[in-house]
């Protein structure tokens, strides 16, 4: 029986405004480069998978400033390759620095608040498990999610990242539920799908940009589709 639905944050509940594609195109333009927005979207899919793998091996949270800068230069290089641009690591580093300087903010997708309210009205617990290196209380305040979820755990809270077990186990403990009682929704195959499954949760991939058509778990494009996944689970 499913008692709780947990979510990843970035790419699942939240995105950037202006979009990462718009920010990248603007930054590249300042360097005399024309990036393809659709290609940038594909590049981000590859770069985010690269980041998830890196966090699994050597978390960004534990890197020195120099190591983190080198990592993000490589991350940017992958993004730009998707956008049809083959640049050196040095140029990629400069573009990434400019990307960080341009104004943008993290905002919730429009389907988040209604879906969270619907799930809680059905008696389900809701939660967030995020690899963001900040405390969960300030994250909820910033995102306008205080009082809208029952539990939240970040890597900043527990000193561990997805796909490793401790961050998932901390959420289970705070919610007072067993792993098999949780539906976990995230947008990354390695950190979200594989990580949650490894501790016994029921994974769902949310693929808002149609990046991962082949996965061995339920796949949804929008958050309200979670209701269909729950309905299909006969013991719900």
C-alpha positions in Angstrom: 0.0 0.0 0.0 1.4 3.4 -1.0 1.4 5.9 1.9 3.7 8.6 0.6 4.8 10.2 -2.6 8.3 11.8 -2.6 9.7 14.0 -5.3 13.1 15.3 -6.5 13.2 19.1 -6.8 15.0 20.5 -9.8 13.7 19.2 -13.1 10.8 17.5 -11.3 9.0 20.2 -9.3 11.1 23.2 -10.3 12.9 24.8 -13.3 14.6 28.1 -14.1 13.1 31.3 -15.3 14.3 32.4 -17.8 14.9 28.9 -19.1 18.4 27.4 -19.0 18.3 27.3 -22.8 17.6 31.1 -23.0 20.4 31.8 -20.5 22.9 29.6 -22.3 22.1 31.2 -25.7 22.5 34.7 -24.2 25.8 33.8 -22.6 27.1 32.2 -25.8 26.1 35.3 -27.9 28.4 37.4 -25.7 31.2 35.2 -26.9 30.2 35.5 -30.5 28.8 31.9 -30.5 25.4 30.9 -31.8 23.9 28.0 -29.8 20.9 26.0 -31.0 18.3 26.1 -28.1 17.0 22.6 -29.0 20.5 21.2 -28.9 21.1 22.9 -25.6 18.2 21.0 -24.2 19.7 17.7 -25.3 23.1 18.9 -24.0 21.6 19.5 -20.6 20.2 15.9 -20.5 23.7 14.6 -21.1 25.4 17.0 -18.7 22.9 16.3 -15.9 23.5 12.6 -16.3 27.2 13.4 -16.1 26.6 15.4 -12.9 24.5 12.6 -11.4 27.3 10.1 -12.0 29.8 12.5 -10.5 27.7 13.0 -7.4 27.6 9.3 -7.0 31.4 8.9 -7.1 32.7 12.2 -5.7 30.0 14.6 -4.5 30.3 18.2 -5.7 29.6 19.2 -2.1 33.0 17.8 -1.0 35.1 19.3 -3.8 37.4 22.2 -3.5 36.5 25.4 -5.3 39.1 24.6 -7.9 37.8 21.1 -8.4 34.2 22.3 -8.6 35.2 24.9 -11.2 36.9 22.3 -13.3 33.9 20.0 -13.1 31.5 22.8 -14.2 33.8 23.7 -17.1 33.4 20.1 -18.3 29.7 20.2 -17.6 29.3 23.3 -19.7 31.4 21.8 -22.5 28.9 18.9 -22.7 26.0 21.3 -22.8 27.5 23.3 -25.6 28.3 20.2 -27.6 24.6 19.4 -27.5 24.0 22.9 -28.9 26.4 22.3 -31.8 29.4 24.1 -30.3 32.8 22.4 -29.8 34.8 24.7 -27.5 37.9 24.2 -25.4 37.6 23.6 -21.6 39.0 27.1 -21.1 36.3 28.7 -23.2 33.6 26.5 -21.6 34.8 27.7 -18.2 34.4 31.3 -19.2 30.9 30.8 -20.6 29.9 28.9 -17.4 31.1 31.8 -15.3 29.0 34.2 -17.4 26.0 31.9 -17.2 26.2 32.1 -13.4 26.2 35.9 -13.6 23.1 36.3 -15.7 19.8 36.8 -13.8 17.5 33.8 -13.4 15.7 32.1 -10.6 14.3 28.7 -9.7 10.5 28.6 -10.0 7.9 25.8 -9.5 6.2 24.3 -12.5 2.5 25.2 -12.7 1.3 21.7 -12.0 3.2 21.4 -8.6 0.9 23.1 -6.1 -2.4 21.5 -7.3 -0.8 18.0 -7.5 0.7 18.3 -4.0 -2.7 19.4 -2.7 -4.6 16.6 -4.4 -2.2 14.0 -3.0 -2.5 15.3 0.5 -6.3 15.4 0.2 -6.2 11.7 -0.5 -4.4 11.1 2.8 -0.9 10.6 1.2 2.2 12.1 2.7 4.3 14.2 0.4 8.0 14.9 0.5 11.1 16.2 -1.3 14.5 14.6 -1.6 17.0 17.0 -3.2 20.7 17.0 -3.8 20.9 20.7 -3.2 23.6 21.7 -0.7 21.4 23.8 1.6 19.2 23.1 4.5 15.7 21.9 3.7 13.9 24.6 5.8 15.4 27.5 3.9 14.8 25.7 0.6 11.1 25.2 1.3 10.8 28.9 2.3 12.5 30.1 -0.9 10.4 27.9 -3.1 7.1 28.7 -1.4 6.6 25.1 -0.3 6.4 25.6 3.5 3.3 23.7 4.7 2.8 22.1 1.3 4.9 19.0 1.9 5.2 16.8 5.0 9.0 16.1 4.8 12.0 17.5 3.0 15.6 16.2 3.0 18.5 17.8 1.2 22.2 16.7 0.9 22.9 19.8 2.9 20.9 18.3 5.8 22.4 14.8 5.8 25.8 15.1 4.1 24.9 12.6 1.5 23.7 12.7 -2.1 21.4 10.6 -4.3 21.9 7.9 -5.5 23.4 6.9 -2.1 21.0 5.4 0.4 21.4 7.7 3.5 19.5 10.6 2.0 16.6 8.3 1.0 16.7 6.6 4.4 16.6 9.9 6.2 13.4 10.9 4.3 11.8 7.5 5.2 12.7 8.0 8.9 11.3 11.5 9.0 8.0 10.4 7.3 7.7 7.2 9.4 7.1 5.0 6.3 8.7 1.9 4.8 10.4 2.1 1.4 7.8 -0.1 -0.3 5.1 2.3 0.8 6.7 5.2 -1.2 6.3 6.3 -4.8 9.4 8.3 -5.7 9.2 10.7 -8.7 12.4 12.2 -10.2 13.9 13.2 -13.5 17.3 11.5 -13.4 17.7 7.8 -14.1 20.8 7.1 -12.0 20.2 9.4 -9.0 16.4 9.2 -8.8 15.2 6.0 -10.4 18.1 3.7 -9.6 18.8 5.3 -6.2 15.2 5.1 -4.9 14.8 1.6 -6.3 18.0 0.4 -4.5 16.4 1.2 -1.1 13.1 -0.4 -2.0 11.0 2.5 -3.1 8.8 2.5 -6.2 10.4 4.8 -8.8 8.7 6.9 -11.4 10.6 8.9 -14.0 9.2 12.3 -14.9 10.4 13.2 -18.4 9.1 16.7 -19.0 11.2 17.2 -22.1 11.0 13.7 -23.6 14.6 12.9 -23.0 14.4 9.3 -21.8 11.8 7.3 -23.7 13.2 3.9 -22.6 13.2 3.3 -18.9 12.2 0.2 -16.8 9.7 2.0 -14.6 6.6 4.1 -15.1 7.3 7.3 -17.1 5.3 10.4 -17.0 5.5 13.8 -18.7 3.5 15.9 -16.2 3.0 15.7 -12.5 -0.8 15.0 -12.5 0.0 11.7 -14.3 1.2 10.5 -10.9 -2.5 9.8 -10.1 -2.7 7.3 -13.0 0.4 5.5 -11.7 -1.1 5.3 -8.3 -4.4 4.0 -9.7 -2.5 1.3 -11.6 -1.0 0.0 -8.4 -3.6 -2.4 -7.3 -2.8 -2.2 -3.6 -3.1 1.6 -3.5 
